[in-house]
């Protein structure tokens, strides 16, 4: 099995794990509280990242077993720690908002958000959501590259 196949299987497994963990496994309290600038907010975010990472471990393990994927446990651990740290950083919300501001994306970050007295966006399709998800995908890509380093050529 060559590195390209390992990369493809790992990315798909982490991508599925990401969506399950970020949308289905995350609790309502975690989703609502993880951005609070308080100890409670930090704990909500830590709990979310822990369950998200566990979900990714499960999807990656199932894919690895099903496809006899040659993975280095050390590289998987390093990659998932990097991914978890990046996810925690972005999900504190004010951090990603500040990055969007610095990069000239503040308007897009706020795009579609409810305004004072007007809840005119009944979807979760905001600029903040899209920037958040693209940030997470970037780090899934990085994690996949790290894991693939141990694959046979």
C-alpha positions as CSV (number, residue, x, y, z in Angstrom):
1,X,0.0,0.0,0.0
2,X,1.6,3.3,-1.1
3,X,1.5,6.7,0.6
4,X,-1.1,8.1,-1.8
5,X,-3.6,5.3,-0.7
6,X,-2.7,5.9,3.0
7,X,-3.3,9.6,2.6
8,X,-6.7,9.1,0.9
9,X,-8.0,6.6,3.5
10,X,-6.7,8.6,6.4
11,X,-8.1,11.9,5.1
12,X,-11.5,10.4,4.5
13,X,-11.6,8.7,7.9
14,X,-10.6,12.0,9.7
15,X,-13.0,14.0,7.6
16,X,-15.9,11.7,8.5
17,X,-14.8,11.7,12.1
18,X,-14.6,15.5,12.1
19,X,-18.2,15.9,10.9
20,X,-19.6,13.4,13.2
21,X,-17.7,14.8,16.2
22,X,-18.2,18.4,15.4
23,X,-21.9,18.2,14.6
24,X,-23.4,15.0,16.1
25,X,-21.3,14.2,19.1
26,X,-20.8,17.7,20.4
27,X,-23.4,18.5,23.0
28,X,-25.6,21.6,22.9
29,X,-23.9,22.9,26.1
30,X,-20.5,22.5,24.5
31,X,-21.6,24.2,21.3
32,X,-23.1,27.2,23.2
33,X,-20.5,27.5,25.9
34,X,-17.1,26.7,24.3
35,X,-16.6,30.3,23.2
36,X,-17.3,31.9,26.6
37,X,-14.2,33.7,27.9
38,X,-14.4,31.9,31.3
39,X,-13.2,28.7,33.0
40,X,-16.6,27.2,32.1
41,X,-16.0,28.1,28.4
42,X,-12.5,26.5,28.5
43,X,-14.0,23.3,30.0
44,X,-16.8,23.1,27.4
45,X,-14.2,23.5,24.7
46,X,-11.9,20.9,26.2
47,X,-14.8,18.4,26.5
48,X,-15.8,19.0,22.9
49,X,-12.3,18.6,21.6
50,X,-11.9,15.4,23.7
51,X,-15.0,13.8,22.3
52,X,-14.2,15.1,18.8
53,X,-10.8,13.5,18.9
54,X,-12.2,10.3,20.3
55,X,-14.6,10.2,17.3
56,X,-11.7,10.7,14.9
57,X,-9.8,7.9,16.6
58,X,-12.7,5.6,16.1
59,X,-13.3,6.4,12.4
60,X,-9.5,6.2,11.7
61,X,-9.2,2.8,13.6
62,X,-12.2,1.4,11.7
63,X,-10.8,2.5,8.4
64,X,-7.3,1.3,9.3
65,X,-8.6,-2.2,10.3
66,X,-10.9,-2.5,7.3
67,X,-8.1,-1.6,4.8
68,X,-5.1,-3.1,6.7
69,X,-3.6,0.4,6.7
70,X,0.0,0.5,7.9
71,X,0.0,3.3,10.4
72,X,2.6,4.5,12.9
73,X,0.9,4.9,16.3
74,X,3.4,7.6,17.2
75,X,2.6,9.7,14.1
76,X,-1.2,9.2,14.6
77,X,-0.8,10.5,18.2
78,X,1.3,13.5,17.1
79,X,-1.1,14.3,14.3
80,X,-4.2,14.1,16.4
81,X,-2.6,16.2,19.2
82,X,-1.8,18.9,16.6
83,X,-5.3,18.7,15.2
84,X,-6.9,18.8,18.6
85,X,-4.8,21.9,19.6
86,X,-5.8,23.7,16.4
87,X,-9.5,22.8,16.9
88,X,-9.5,24.0,20.5
89,X,-7.8,27.3,19.5
90,X,-10.4,28.0,16.8
91,X,-13.4,26.9,18.8
92,X,-12.7,29.4,21.5
93,X,-14.2,31.7,18.8
94,X,-12.6,35.0,19.8
95,X,-9.3,33.6,18.5
96,X,-10.6,32.8,15.1
97,X,-12.6,36.1,15.0
98,X,-9.4,38.0,15.8
99,X,-7.5,36.1,13.0
100,X,-10.3,36.9,10.5
101,X,-10.1,40.6,11.6
102,X,-6.3,40.6,11.1
103,X,-6.6,39.0,7.6
104,X,-9.3,41.4,6.5
105,X,-12.1,38.8,6.7
106,X,-14.1,40.4,9.6
107,X,-17.0,41.3,7.4
108,X,-17.2,37.8,6.0
109,X,-16.8,36.3,9.5
110,X,-19.9,38.3,10.6
111,X,-21.8,37.6,7.3
112,X,-25.2,36.0,8.0
113,X,-25.1,36.5,11.8
114,X,-28.3,37.6,13.5
115,X,-28.4,41.3,14.2
116,X,-29.8,43.0,17.3
117,X,-33.5,42.8,17.1
118,X,-33.4,40.9,13.7
119,X,-32.9,37.2,13.6
120,X,-33.1,37.1,9.8
121,X,-30.8,34.2,9.3
122,X,-32.6,30.9,10.2
123,X,-29.6,28.8,9.1
124,X,-26.1,28.0,10.5
125,X,-24.6,29.0,7.2
126,X,-22.7,32.1,8.5
127,X,-19.3,33.3,7.5
128,X,-18.0,32.4,10.9
129,X,-19.2,28.8,10.4
130,X,-17.5,28.6,7.0
131,X,-14.2,30.1,8.2
132,X,-14.3,27.7,11.3
133,X,-14.8,24.7,9.1
134,X,-12.2,25.6,6.6
135,X,-9.7,26.2,9.4
136,X,-10.5,22.7,10.7
137,X,-10.1,21.2,7.2
138,X,-6.7,22.8,6.9
139,X,-5.6,21.1,10.1
140,X,-7.2,17.7,9.0
141,X,-5.0,18.1,5.9
142,X,-1.9,18.7,8.1
143,X,-2.8,15.8,10.4
144,X,-3.2,13.5,7.3
145,X,0.2,14.6,6.0
146,X,1.8,13.9,9.3
147,X,0.3,10.4,9.5
148,X,1.2,9.7,5.9
149,X,4.9,10.4,6.7
150,X,5.1,6.8,8.1
151,X,3.6,5.2,5.0
152,X,5.6,3.0,2.7
153,X,6.5,4.8,-0.5
